[in-house]
């Protein structure tokens, strides 16, 4: 029976066709999957082959041409390279250069532009910030630029790099910048150093220009690694080399919060805070201009997080890493923000070299206001403590408050938007406790000459008012018997309570 069934089945044309179709489909599917796998392996192989070895220097030099190793020179590249050779040898009409720089010449004056054209600038770090800074410097007239960076262009960096294209993926960032900018400013001389900045090589990497022995007129720190950043800034400080440092553009989204200020005042940015602390240990407390953001981290905003575990399960994440043990975390970066930081750095360098006026007085004015607000909080806490202890003035001697000028800046600008929470007025503002403490605010540690006194006040205890409103609030609430609900209408109370809840949420991110 079984054999007869098989005979009938094999004799059936329909069954034969079906079997053939299934077998053909399996072969085709296998071929497609195999081809896709081979294509993927070939792409990875080609990408790795195009990246010069960072260990074998001779091999790296052999593989690299003047435009890097990821893509071959096309006719346009060759034309640009030939034009650049002529321009840098002096075979280029200076009137054409002046015409290209005409708007800068009018703005900076001919004398100022001459200073810029004779300047020598070093940019350390050629990623998002450094590439935009370099492009702006070259377009503005700087004729001698040294670029220092060990890294290569990646697909993920194209969202923020100033000039890189798909054809540049895999090529060194320093060569990519030269390749693209020679097509715009062929007269610019580039000195390319494809290596990581480190303290032992500082003297060589920051050495004078070999053509004429000229010292750098300015150095731009666009490094995102804390160790090398601190090393570079310390070296520049000790050797009196003008430098401007760009702090973290990652996780930032508000360009109106970007400030140029001294390293000693850059308190609101994580990278600048860490840099400042490390520099203080090395004896550097001020004198370095920095670009930083006062934008705060908060709920719903991007944060630097470890790579999710499921990403590690997909394979060896570091296989295509530029260097062994390089970070394996993804830094959220809005592509527009590194450009703003980079152009701000270039702007500062241009104004400094040409002598154009650039005093950042608004930031200084705000710092004084924040210090005044901090003093008001200190005085308010002393009043409350004396009132709670029967008026003994000695109890407040040496009292400290766990609040900084940066904290007052955050409260007034970020939470209360520069207005009184009671009336919305914007003048004569101060900070004061919202509710009367129900227990002692004094924290004492140690005894005798080693005694330390501090208040237990938190940011979420404070409300912004005008000074006139604060006098009334102190009299009726803090030193009186009333609650805020007895003094203000329900809408005002609800608004203040909501703002204080927002402040409490921020305190989760506040550094201890």
Beta strands, then each sheet from edge to edge (+ up, - down):
strand 1: 120-124
strand 2: 144-148
strand 3: 189-193
strand 4: 218-221
strand 5: 243-246
strand 6: 258-262
strand 7: 289-293
strand 8: 399-400
strand 9: 429-433
strand 10: 442-445
strand 11: 452-455
strand 12: 462-466
sheet 1: 3+ 2+ 1+ 4+ 5+ 7+ 6-
sheet 2: 8+ 11+ 10-
sheet 3: 9+ 12-
end
